[in-house]
Amino acid sequence: MDKNSSDLISFIENFRAATHIGPDQVITGETELESIAAWDSLNLLSVIAMFDLKYNKDINPDNLLKCKRVGDLFNLIHEY
């Protein structure tokens, strides 16, 4: 998978679906996770499940916790 803008857009769509973040919240690669009103530990687990189901990636939760932006999560796809 190439790290291009269409991949990021697709990732954001998957992220939004997995975390049930509504369309009223603007999400980009630069969006700080802590700025997302619905961001919590349950959504973190949803992201782990998304990585497994959508990307066939087994993400180490410690690496996930280091992510500060949505783009950091996207970059994890390419690290595994």
OpenMM code with the backbone's topology and positions (N, CA, C; nanometers):
from openmm import Vec3, app, unit

residues = "MET ASP LYS ASN SER SER ASP LEU ILE SER PHE ILE GLU ASN PHE ARG ALA ALA THR HIS ILE GLY PRO ASP GLN VAL ILE THR GLY GLU THR GLU LEU GLU SER ILE ALA ALA TRP ASP SER LEU ASN LEU LEU SER VAL ILE ALA MET PHE ASP LEU LYS TYR ASN LYS ASP ILE ASN PRO ASP ASN LEU LEU LYS CYS LYS ARG VAL GLY ASP LEU PHE ASN LEU ILE HIS GLU TYR".split()
positions = [
    Vec3(0.0845, -0.1181, 0.0000),
    Vec3(0.0000, 0.0000, 0.0000),
    Vec3(0.0885, 0.1238, 0.0000),
    Vec3(0.0690, 0.2111, -0.0964),
    Vec3(0.1457, 0.3344, -0.1037),
    Vec3(0.0907, 0.4348, -0.0037),
    Vec3(0.1834, 0.5121, 0.0519),
    Vec3(0.1442, 0.6179, 0.1450),
    Vec3(0.1084, 0.7424, 0.0634),
    Vec3(-0.0126, 0.7442, 0.0077),
    Vec3(-0.0532, 0.8635, -0.0663),
    Vec3(-0.1836, 0.9170, -0.0107),
    Vec3(-0.2295, 1.0276, -0.0653),
    Vec3(-0.3463, 1.0948, -0.0086),
    Vec3(-0.4734, 1.0112, -0.0190),
    Vec3(-0.4887, 0.9325, -0.1268),
    Vec3(-0.6099, 0.8502, -0.1365),
    Vec3(-0.6085, 0.7403, -0.0307),
    Vec3(-0.4904, 0.6885, 0.0032),
    Vec3(-0.4811, 0.5902, 0.1114),
    Vec3(-0.5171, 0.6539, 0.2451),
    Vec3(-0.4716, 0.7769, 0.2671),
    Vec3(-0.5029, 0.8471, 0.3915),
    Vec3(-0.6525, 0.8746, 0.3998),
    Vec3(-0.7134, 0.9155, 0.2910),
    Vec3(-0.8579, 0.9403, 0.2899),
    Vec3(-0.9338, 0.8126, 0.3230),
    Vec3(-0.8940, 0.7027, 0.2635),
    Vec3(-0.9566, 0.5737, 0.2918),
    Vec3(-0.9370, 0.5351, 0.4380),
    Vec3(-0.8157, 0.5575, 0.4904),
    Vec3(-0.7875, 0.5282, 0.6301),
    Vec3(-0.8774, 0.6115, 0.7213),
    Vec3(-0.8910, 0.7379, 0.6914),
    Vec3(-0.9748, 0.8253, 0.7738),
    Vec3(-1.1201, 0.7788, 0.7708),
    Vec3(-1.1686, 0.7356, 0.6547),
    Vec3(-1.3046, 0.6810, 0.6467),
    Vec3(-1.3187, 0.5577, 0.7346),
    Vec3(-1.2196, 0.4686, 0.7302),
    Vec3(-1.2219, 0.3494, 0.8148),
    Vec3(-1.2114, 0.3861, 0.9628),
    Vec3(-1.1266, 0.4825, 0.9938),
    Vec3(-1.1104, 0.5304, 1.1307),
    Vec3(-1.2420, 0.5875, 1.1826),
    Vec3(-1.3055, 0.6684, 1.1008),
    Vec3(-1.4329, 0.7308, 1.1389),
    Vec3(-1.5390, 0.6233, 1.1638),
    Vec3(-1.5453, 0.5232, 1.0783),
    Vec3(-1.6441, 0.4154, 1.0945),
    Vec3(-1.6152, 0.3325, 1.2200),
    Vec3(-1.4894, 0.3018, 1.2425),
    Vec3(-1.4523, 0.2182, 1.3574),
    Vec3(-1.4791, 0.2885, 1.4896),
    Vec3(-1.4607, 0.4188, 1.4927),
    Vec3(-1.4738, 0.4932, 1.6171),
    Vec3(-1.6100, 0.5618, 1.6303),
    Vec3(-1.6933, 0.5500, 1.5276),
    Vec3(-1.8270, 0.6104, 1.5282),
    Vec3(-1.8215, 0.7624, 1.5485),
    Vec3(-1.7191, 0.8226, 1.4905),
    Vec3(-1.7061, 0.9682, 1.4952),
    Vec3(-1.7887, 1.0251, 1.3807),
    Vec3(-1.8810, 1.1107, 1.4138),
    Vec3(-1.9749, 1.1634, 1.3161),
    Vec3(-1.9120, 1.2546, 1.2129),
    Vec3(-1.9863, 1.2803, 1.1064),
    Vec3(-1.9358, 1.3641, 0.9975),
    Vec3(-1.9183, 1.5105, 1.0354),
    Vec3(-1.9737, 1.5510, 1.1499),
    Vec3(-1.9594, 1.6901, 1.1914),
    Vec3(-1.8194, 1.7206, 1.2443),
    Vec3(-1.7444, 1.6171, 1.2813),
    Vec3(-1.6067, 1.6343, 1.3299),
    Vec3(-1.5114, 1.6251, 1.2101),
    Vec3(-1.4352, 1.7303, 1.1863),
    Vec3(-1.3375, 1.7306, 1.0777),
    Vec3(-1.2183, 1.6463, 1.1215),
    Vec3(-1.1826, 1.5484, 1.0382),
    Vec3(-1.0695, 1.4610, 1.0669),
    Vec3(-0.9734, 1.4676, 0.9488),
    Vec3(-0.8474, 1.4979, 0.9778),
    Vec3(-0.7405, 1.4962, 0.8778),
    Vec3(-0.6241, 1.4190, 0.9379),
    Vec3(-0.5195, 1.4026, 0.8625),
    Vec3(-0.3994, 1.3384, 0.9142),
    Vec3(-0.3359, 1.4179, 1.0269),
    Vec3(-0.3600, 1.5480, 1.0291),
    Vec3(-0.3022, 1.6359, 1.1312),
    Vec3(-0.3876, 1.6464, 1.2572),
    Vec3(-0.5053, 1.5873, 1.2551),
    Vec3(-0.5950, 1.5967, 1.3706),
    Vec3(-0.5324, 1.5295, 1.4923),
    Vec3(-0.5231, 1.6047, 1.5998),
    Vec3(-0.4731, 1.5504, 1.7260),
    Vec3(-0.5796, 1.4587, 1.7845),
    Vec3(-0.5396, 1.3376, 1.8224),
    Vec3(-0.6353, 1.2422, 1.8772),
    Vec3(-0.7065, 1.2975, 2.0000),
    Vec3(-0.6325, 1.3648, 2.0857),
    Vec3(-0.6909, 1.4206, 2.2080),
    Vec3(-0.7910, 1.5321, 2.1795),
    Vec3(-0.7907, 1.5874, 2.0583),
    Vec3(-0.8860, 1.6926, 2.0240),
    Vec3(-1.0199, 1.6357, 1.9775),
    Vec3(-1.0251, 1.5053, 1.9571),
    Vec3(-1.1486, 1.4399, 1.9132),
    Vec3(-1.2339, 1.4136, 2.0373),
    Vec3(-1.3512, 1.4750, 2.0406),
    Vec3(-1.4368, 1.4678, 2.1594),
    Vec3(-1.4673, 1.3229, 2.1989),
    Vec3(-1.4849, 1.2355, 2.1025),
    Vec3(-1.5231, 1.0972, 2.1319),
    Vec3(-1.4030, 1.0049, 2.1555),
    Vec3(-1.2811, 1.0583, 2.1534),
    Vec3(-1.1621, 0.9734, 2.1673),
    Vec3(-1.1510, 0.9243, 2.3110),
    Vec3(-1.1546, 0.7928, 2.3279),
    Vec3(-1.1431, 0.7327, 2.4605),
    Vec3(-1.0862, 0.5919, 2.4463),
    Vec3(-1.0769, 0.5189, 2.5557),
    Vec3(-1.0161, 0.3857, 2.5540),
    Vec3(-1.0970, 0.2881, 2.4698),
    Vec3(-1.2274, 0.3026, 2.4633),
    Vec3(-1.3082, 0.2141, 2.3790),
    Vec3(-1.2780, 0.2377, 2.2315),
    Vec3(-1.2593, 0.3633, 2.1939),
    Vec3(-1.2238, 0.3913, 2.0550),
    Vec3(-1.0827, 0.3425, 2.0235),
    Vec3(-0.9958, 0.3446, 2.1211),
    Vec3(-0.8618, 0.2898, 2.1025),
    Vec3(-0.8705, 0.1403, 2.0703),
    Vec3(-0.9555, 0.0697, 2.1430),
    Vec3(-0.9767, -0.0733, 2.1145),
    Vec3(-1.0392, -0.0933, 1.9767),
    Vec3(-1.1271, -0.0032, 1.9383),
    Vec3(-1.1876, -0.0106, 1.8051),
    Vec3(-1.0838, 0.0074, 1.6956),
    Vec3(-0.9874, 0.0938, 1.7199),
    Vec3(-0.8799, 0.1151, 1.6222),
    Vec3(-0.7927, -0.0115, 1.6123),
    Vec3(-0.7649, -0.0755, 1.7247),
    Vec3(-0.6883, -0.2006, 1.7219),
    Vec3(-0.7634, -0.3041, 1.6382),
    Vec3(-0.8947, -0.3135, 1.6587),
    Vec3(-0.9759, -0.4077, 1.5799),
    Vec3(-0.9757, -0.3698, 1.4324),
    Vec3(-0.9824, -0.2399, 1.4021),
    Vec3(-0.9800, -0.1946, 1.2638),
    Vec3(-0.8491, -0.2346, 1.1957),
    Vec3(-0.7378, -0.2166, 1.2665),
    Vec3(-0.6085, -0.2551, 1.2091),
    Vec3(-0.6078, -0.4038, 1.1745),
    Vec3(-0.6643, -0.4841, 1.2616),
    Vec3(-0.6681, -0.6278, 1.2393),
    Vec3(-0.7612, -0.6635, 1.1235),
    Vec3(-0.8827, -0.6126, 1.1263),
    Vec3(-0.9839, -0.6517, 1.0285),
    Vec3(-0.9662, -0.5876, 0.8916),
    Vec3(-0.9344, -0.4599, 0.8885),
    Vec3(-0.9249, -0.3884, 0.7604),
    Vec3(-0.7874, -0.3972, 0.6963),
    Vec3(-0.6831, -0.4061, 0.7797),
    Vec3(-0.5468, -0.3982, 0.7275),
    Vec3(-0.4638, -0.5230, 0.7560),
    Vec3(-0.5247, -0.6206, 0.8248),
    Vec3(-0.4562, -0.7454, 0.8579),
    Vec3(-0.3235, -0.7179, 0.9291),
    Vec3(-0.3275, -0.6221, 1.0229),
    Vec3(-0.2093, -0.5828, 1.0993),
    Vec3(-0.2360, -0.6028, 1.2476),
    Vec3(-0.1434, -0.6665, 1.3150),
    Vec3(-0.1514, -0.6871, 1.4592),
    Vec3(-0.0664, -0.5791, 1.5244),
    Vec3(-0.1310, -0.4758, 1.5742),
    Vec3(-0.0616, -0.3582, 1.6261),
    Vec3(-0.0343, -0.3738, 1.7745),
    Vec3(0.0867, -0.3443, 1.8132),
    Vec3(0.1247, -0.3432, 1.9537),
    Vec3(0.0581, -0.2224, 2.0189),
    Vec3(-0.0233, -0.2442, 2.1234),
    Vec3(-0.0907, -0.1311, 2.1883),
    Vec3(0.0052, -0.0221, 2.2377),
    Vec3(0.1254, -0.0596, 2.2773),
    Vec3(0.2226, 0.0419, 2.3213),
    Vec3(0.2566, 0.1380, 2.2084),
    Vec3(0.2708, 0.0848, 2.0862),
    Vec3(0.2985, 0.1708, 1.9708),
    Vec3(0.1786, 0.2597, 1.9399),
    Vec3(0.0608, 0.2045, 1.9577),
    Vec3(-0.0604, 0.2816, 1.9332),
    Vec3(-0.0721, 0.3975, 2.0318),
    Vec3(-0.0369, 0.3741, 2.1550),
    Vec3(-0.0452, 0.4784, 2.2575),
    Vec3(0.0530, 0.5931, 2.2334),
    Vec3(0.1564, 0.5681, 2.1562),
    Vec3(0.2538, 0.6731, 2.1241),
    Vec3(0.2007, 0.7692, 2.0176),
    Vec3(0.0959, 0.7306, 1.9485),
    Vec3(0.0402, 0.8122, 1.8412),
    Vec3(-0.0304, 0.9334, 1.8986),
    Vec3(-0.0035, 1.0471, 1.8408),
    Vec3(-0.0638, 1.1731, 1.8839),
    Vec3(-0.1645, 1.2265, 1.7822),
    Vec3(-0.1447, 1.1910, 1.6551),
    Vec3(-0.2305, 1.2408, 1.5468),
    Vec3(-0.2892, 1.1237, 1.4695),
    Vec3(-0.3948, 1.1499, 1.3954),
    Vec3(-0.4538, 1.0478, 1.3099),
    Vec3(-0.3500, 0.9994, 1.2089),
    Vec3(-0.2676, 1.0901, 1.1590),
    Vec3(-0.1629, 1.0527, 1.0636),
    Vec3(-0.0605, 0.9571, 1.1236),
    Vec3(-0.0368, 0.9675, 1.2530),
    Vec3(0.0536, 0.8734, 1.3194),
    Vec3(-0.0043, 0.7324, 1.3157),
    Vec3(-0.1357, 0.7221, 1.3365),
    Vec3(-0.2018, 0.5916, 1.3270),
    Vec3(-0.1880, 0.5361, 1.1851),
    Vec3(-0.2110, 0.6220, 1.0872),
    Vec3(-0.1984, 0.5825, 0.9464),
    Vec3(-0.0577, 0.5313, 0.9168),
    Vec3(0.0430, 0.5980, 0.9718),
    Vec3(0.1810, 0.5574, 0.9471),
    Vec3(0.2131, 0.4208, 1.0062),
    Vec3(0.1418, 0.3808, 1.1107),
    Vec3(0.1657, 0.2488, 1.1709),
    Vec3(0.1392, 0.1354, 1.0718),
    Vec3(0.0466, 0.1576, 0.9794),
    Vec3(0.0163, 0.0541, 0.8795),
    Vec3(0.1432, 0.0145, 0.8054),
    Vec3(0.2267, 0.1110, 0.7776),
    Vec3(0.3464, 0.0893, 0.6959),
    Vec3(0.4657, 0.0401, 0.7772),
    Vec3(0.4522, 0.0380, 0.9083),
    Vec3(0.5621, -0.0050, 0.9942),
    Vec3(0.5553, -0.1542, 1.0253),
    Vec3(0.4422, -0.2178, 0.9945),
    Vec3(0.4255, -0.3613, 1.0262),
    Vec3(0.4188, -0.4417, 0.8992),
] * unit.nanometer
topology = app.Topology()
chain = topology.addChain("A")
for resn in residues:
    res = topology.addResidue(resn, chain)
    for name in ("N", "CA", "C"):
        topology.addAtom(name, app.Element.getBySymbol(name[0]), res)
